[in-house]
Amino acid sequence: MALTRRAFIAAGATSLLAAVPGVSARAQGLGQFSTTGPACNDTGKTTPAVARDATFKPGSPARAAFVEAGAAGLILTGTVSGVTCGRIKGAKVDFWQADAAGAYGDRFRGYQLTDATGGYRLTTIVPGASGPRARHIGVNVNVPGKADFWTEIFFPDDPAQARDGRFRKELLIRLVAGAGSRPQTGMFDFVLDL
């Protein structure tokens, strides 16, 4: 396997930090980045940001499921990482969305912290369209000591995307239909400019 430019630079930076006595990755403010996990892609593209909107309410509860056990319509998984390909553990990922009828309330909102590999898992439903907006889930990612990151993730094959000015194709969730009684699954990885 060929060594990519990004992997070469990352390896060099790690070597330099290791060579300086008394300077650790944690001392450089990089302690939340994990050194394990699959290799990143080499596009170097970050997740597009969108402006915070009025549907966000601060103070959401800590929870990884918006529905009762066995009632899930969607299991959404993914990771949070920096553009340097480091997975970020302990990032606060705050989700909020409309219900199936397109109305916002307290039932479909909550946050979780990414695990040791930078992963998250949300059990929810596919939201309904809210007014002229395409179906989406609002997301705020907070990494301690860094600026908040705001974005929205969208569902494939929604005709409302054509008129939704906040839609970007890079924000599409990758969906896989569930077999039998199993819920639909989706994946989305957040790549931040860190």
VOMARVEX-397033 format. One record per residue (C-alpha): residue in one letter; x, y, z. Coordinates in steps of 0.25 Angstrom, whole numbers, plus 5000, padded with zeros to 4 digits. Layout:
! VOMARVEX-397033
AXYZ/...
This chain:
! VOMARVEX-397033
M500050005000/A500650144996/L500850245007/T499950365004/R500450505005/R499450525017/A499950405024/F501450445022/I501250585028/A500450525040/A501550425042/G502550535042/A501850625051/T501650515061/S503150485060/L503550625063/L502650635075/A503250505080/A504650555078/V504450685086/P504650655101/G503450685110/V502550715099/S501350625097/A500150625088/R499350655100/A500250775103/Q500050825089/G498550825090/L498350695082/G498050605094/Q496550585089/F497050525076/S497150375076/T498250305069/T497450175065/G496350155055/P496250135040/A497050215031/C496350345026/N496050375011/D497050465004/T496050564999/G496450665011/K494950715010/T494250765022/T492850755025/P492150875020/A491650965031/V490251035032/A489851155040/R489151125053/D487651135052/A486451165061/T486051025062/F487250995072/K486951005086/P488150995096/G488050905108/S487650775101/P487750645110/A488850545109/R488250425101/A488550345089/A487150295086/F485950385083/V484950275082/E484650155091/A485350025089/G484849945077/A484150065071/A485350115063/G485150155049/L486650195047/I487950165054/L488950275050/T490450245052/G491750315049/T493050375054/V493550515057/S494950545053/G495950655050/V496450685036/T497750625040/C497050495041/G497050485056/R495750425062/I495250515073/K494750455086/G493850525095/A493350625085/K491950665089/V490950635077/D489650705079/F488450665070/W487150725068/Q486050695057/A484550705054/D483650595057/A482950505046/A481950625043/G483050725042/A482850795056/Y483950825065/G483850795080/D484650735092/R484450595088/F485450585076/R486650655082/G487850615090/Y489350605091/Q490450505093/L491950495094/T492750425084/D493350295089/A494850255089/T494850235074/G494150365071/G492850295068/Y491350325071/R490050255070/L488750315069/T487350235069/T486250325064/I485250335052/V485350395039/P484750535041/G483650595033/A483850725025/S483750855032/G483050955024/P483850975011/R485150915016/A485650775012/R485650665022/H486850685031/I487450665045/G488150785051/V489550765057/N490450845066/V491850785069/N492650835081/V494050805083/P494650855096/G495450985094/K494950995079/A493851075072/D492551015071/F492250945058/W490850955052/T490250875041/E489050795036/I489050655030/F487950615019/F487250495014/P487450445000/D486350454989/D485650574995/P485050664984/A485050784994/Q486550784993/A486450864980/R485850984987/D486550975001/G487651075001/R488351005012/F488450875005/R489850825000/K490050684994/E491250665003/L490250665015/L489450545010/I489350425019/R489750295013/L488550205016/V488350055016/A486949995016/G486749895028/A486349755025/G485049695031/S484749765044/R486149825045/P486149975045/Q486750055034/T488250095036/G488950225032/M490450275033/F491050405033/D492450445037/F492750585042/V494150645037/L494450775044/D495550875041/L496450835053/
